[in-house]
Amino acid sequence: MNNSRYIVAGISGIVVVMSVFTYLMWGIANRIDTMTNTIVRMGTDIHTMTEVQKVMVQDVSAMSTNIATIQASVQNMDGQLAAMSHNMAIMTGSTANMNSSMARMSHDVGRTSNMFSSPMSYFWNMGR
């Protein structure tokens, strides 16, 4: 093994093997760097998503409060419409009573006119 060719071949082999090993390690390190950057970006995206969800929770809470307010307003309107419907029924009855009273009032106005135009006629028609 004292021959220099064997020493050169052995050292050349070691250099080639170490070069291949170094290239493979560089490729693995490059892949790990890419994977690390991807994980860091994913962590940032998850953090952003969490912040957006916090804002969404507040918005949904505000919407829920507003919906409860709207529901109370609709129930109030429902009560007012029921009262208005009841009042319309009363008004309809009152109008019907007023209508029936109009005939009697017309008769009384006619009798009053007759009385002023002919006072004696009023006394003769008192029973009507």
LUMLO-961031 format. One record per residue: residue in three letters; x, y, z of N, C-alpha, C in turn. Coordinates in steps of 0.02 Angstrom, whole numbers, padded with zeros to 5 digits, always signed. Example, Ala and Ser with C-alpha at 12.3 -4.5 7.8 and 13.67 -1.06 7.14 Angstrom:
! residues 2
ala+00660-00284+00390+00615-00225+00390+00660-00165+00390/ser+00642-00112+00354+00684-00053+00357+00645+00002+00394/
This chain:
! residues 128
met+00041-00058+00000+00000+00000+00000+00044+00063+00000/asn+00105+00054-00009+00149+00111-00011+00147+00145-00079/asn+00111+00116-00124+00108+00144-00191+00065+00207-00190/ser+00090+00259-00222+00056+00323-00222-00009+00321-00261/arg-00014+00275-00310-00077+00270-00348-00133+00248-00303/tyr-00120+00203-00258-00172+00180-00213-00192+00235-00164/ile-00144+00273-00144-00158+00328-00097-00200+00381-00133/val-00181+00398-00196-00218+00448-00234-00289+00422-00248/ala-00295+00359-00266-00361+00330-00280-00403+00329-00217/gly-00374+00311-00161-00411+00309-00097-00434+00378-00076/ile-00388+00426-00081-00406+00495-00062-00458+00522-00111/ser-00450+00508-00176-00499+00530-00225-00567+00499-00211/gly-00568+00437-00193-00631+00403-00175-00664+00435-00115/ile-00621+00449-00065-00648+00481-00005-00676+00550-00022/val-00640+00588-00064-00664+00655-00084-00730+00650-00122/val-00736+00600-00167-00798+00591-00206-00855+00573-00159/val-00842+00525-00114-00894+00504-00067-00915+00563-00023/met-00866+00601+00002-00881+00658+00044-00919+00712+00004/ser-00903+00721-00060-00938+00770-00102-01011+00750-00110/val-01021+00685-00125-01090+00661-00133-01128+00670-00067/phe-01096+00651-00011-01127+00658+00054-01144+00731+00069/thr-01097+00776+00054-01107+00848+00066-01165+00873+00022/tyr-01167+00852-00041-01222+00873-00086-01289+00848-00059/leu-01291+00786-00036-01353+00758-00009-01374+00796+00054/met-01326+00811+00098-01341+00848+00159-01366+00919+00142/trp-01335+00951+00090-01357+01017+00069-01430+01014+00044/gly-01447+00963+00005-01515+00954-00021-01565+00944+00036/ile-01546+00904+00085-01590+00892+00143-01599+00956+00182/ala-01544+00993+00193-01548+01056+00230-01592+01106+00192/asn-01586+01108+00126-01627+01153+00085-01701+01135+00093/arg-01717+01071+00092-01787+01048+00100-01812+01066+00171/ile-01770+01057+00220-01790+01074+00289-01802+01149+00295/asp-01760+01190+00262-01769+01263+00263-01836+01282+00231/thr-01851+01251+00174-01915+01264+00140-01974+01244+00184/met-01968+01185+00216-02021+01161+00260-02029+01208+00320/thr-01974+01232+00348-01977+01278+00405-02011+01343+00385/asn-01993+01371+00327-02026+01433+00303-02101+01422+00293/thr-02119+01364+00266-02190+01349+00256-02226+01345+00323/ile-02195+01312+00373-02226+01306+00439-02233+01375+00472/val-02182+01418+00464-02186+01486+00492-02242+01525+00460/arg-02248+01521+00393-02304+01555+00359-02371+01528+00381/met-02375+01462+00389-02437+01431+00411-02455+01455+00482/gly-02404+01461+00525-02416+01487+00593-02442+01558+00591/thr-02414+01599+00547-02437+01669+00540-02509+01670+00514/asp-02523+01627+00465-02591+01625+00438-02641+01602+00491/ile-02621+01553+00532-02666+01529+00585-02677+01585+00637/his-02624+01622+00652-02631+01678+00699-02679+01731+00670/thr-02671+01747+00606-02716+01795+00574-02788+01769+00574/met-02796+01705+00560-02862+01675+00559-02893+01678+00629/thr-02854+01667+00680-02879+01671+00749-02903+01742+00765/glu-02863+01792+00744-02883+01862+00757-02948+01878+00720/val-02954+01854+00659-03016+01866+00620-03075+01832+00655/gln-03064+01772+00681-03118+01737+00716-03139+01774+00779/lys-03091+01806+00814-03108+01846+00873-03154+01904+00853/val-03137+01937+00798-03179+01992+00774-03247+01966+00753/met-03248+01908+00720-03311+01878+00699-03355+01862+00759/val-03325+01838+00813-03364+01823+00873-03397+01886+00900/gln-03360+01941+00901-03389+02004+00923-03445+02027+00877/asp-03434+02019+00811-03486+02039+00763-03548+01996+00770/val-03539+01930+00780-03596+01886+00788-03633+01903+00853/ser-03596+01920+00905-03628+01939+00968-03669+02003+00958/ala-03641+02052+00922-03678+02114+00909-03740+02099+00866/met-03732+02056+00817-03789+02037+00775-03843+02003+00816/ser-03823+01960+00862-03871+01925+00905-03909+01975+00948/thr-03873+02024+00975-03906+02076+01014-03955+02115+00971/asn-03934+02133+00910-03978+02170+00865-04039+02129+00846/ile-04029+02064+00835-04085+02021+00817-04134+02017+00875/ala-04108+02014+00937-04152+02013+00995-04192+02078+01000/thr-04159+02134+00984-04193+02199+00985-04247+02201+00930/ile-04230+02176+00872-04279+02174+00817-04338+02130+00836/gln-04323+02073+00868-04377+02028+00889-04423+02063+00939/ala-04394+02099+00986-04435+02136+01035-04477+02189+00999/ser-04447+02223+00950-04484+02274+00912-04541+02243+00873/val-04529+02185+00844-04582+02151+00805-04638+02129+00852/gln-04619+02104+00911-04671+02085+00959-04711+02146+00981/asn-04677+02202+00991-04712+02264+01010-04759+02285+00954/met-04734+02282+00891-04776+02299+00834-04837+02252+00830/asp-04826+02188+00845-04880+02140+00844-04934+02159+00895/gly-04912+02180+00954-04960+02203+01005-04996+02265+00983/gln-04960+02311+00952-04992+02373+00929-05042+02358+00873/leu-05024+02311+00829-05071+02293+00775-05133+02259+00803/ala-05124+02218+00855-05182+02187+00887-05227+02240+00918/ala-05195+02289+00952-05234+02344+00982-05270+02384+00928/met-05234+02397+00872-05264+02435+00818-05322+02397+00787/ser-05315+02331+00780-05369+02290+00754-05430+02294+00800/his-05416+02290+00865-05471+02296+00914-05504+02364+00909/asn-05463+02416+00903-05490+02484+00897-05530+02493+00833/met-05508+02461+00779-05545+02465+00715-05613+02432+00723/ala-05616+02377+00760-05680+02344+00772-05726+02390+00811/ile-05698+02423+00862-05738+02471+00901-05762+02528+00857/met-05716+02554+00815-05735+02609+00770-05789+02587+00721/thr-05784+02525+00697-05835+02500+00651-05903+02497+00686/gly-05902+02472+00748-05965+02470+00787-05992+02540+00800/ser-05946+02586+00816-05968+02655+00829-05996+02686+00766/thr-05966+02672+00709-05991+02699+00646-06060+02671+00631/ala-06069+02607+00645-06135+02576+00634-06187+02609+00679/asn-06168+02620+00743-06215+02653+00789-06229+02724+00766/met-06178+02759+00742-06187+02827+00718-06233+02827+00657/asn-06224+02778+00614-06266+02771+00555-06339+02762+00575/ser-06350+02719+00624-06420+02707+00645-06448+02769+00679/ser-06404+02807+00713-06427+02869+00746-06442+02924+00695/met-06412+02920+00637-06422+02972+00586-06495+02973+00563/ala-06525+02915+00557-06595+02912+00535-06639+02947+00588/arg-06626+02932+00651-06665+02963+00705-06652+03039+00706/met-06589+03058+00696-06571+03129+00697-06604+03165+00638/ser-06605+03134+00580-06638+03163+00522-06712+03173+00536/his-06742+03123+00567-06813+03130+00584-06824+03188+00633/asp-06779+03192+00683-06785+03247+00732-06773+03315+00700/val-06725+03320+00654-06712+03384+00619-06774+03403+00578/gly-06803+03353+00546-06865+03365+00507-06921+03391+00551/arg-06928+03361+00609-06981+03382+00655-06966+03453+00681/thr-06902+03467+00694-06883+03534+00718-06897+03586+00664/ser-06880+03571+00603-06894+03618+00548-06969+03629+00542/asn-07006+03576+00548-07078+03581+00543-07105+03624+00601/met-07075+03617+00660-07097+03654+00718-07086+03729+00708/phe-07026+03746+00681-07012+03817+00671-07055+03847+00615/ser-07072+03807+00565-07112+03833+00511-07186+03834+00529/ser-07206+03788+00571-07277+03785+00590-07281+03760+00663/pro-07280+03805+00711-07279+03784+00782-07340+03741+00801/met-07396+03754+00773-07455+03714+00792-07449+03643+00767/ser-07416+03634+00710-07408+03567+00682-07365+03525+00728/tyr-07318+03558+00762-07275+03521+00809-07316+03490+00864/phe-07361+03528+00892-07401+03502+00948-07448+03446+00924/trp-07472+03450+00863-07516+03398+00838-07479+03333+00826/asn-07413+03339+00807-07374+03278+00792-07326+03257+00847/met-07340+03274+00909-07295+03259+00964-07286+03185+00978/gly-07331+03148+00965-07327+03077+00982-07286+03036+00932/arg-07267+03065+00879-07232+03026+00827-07160+03024+00838/
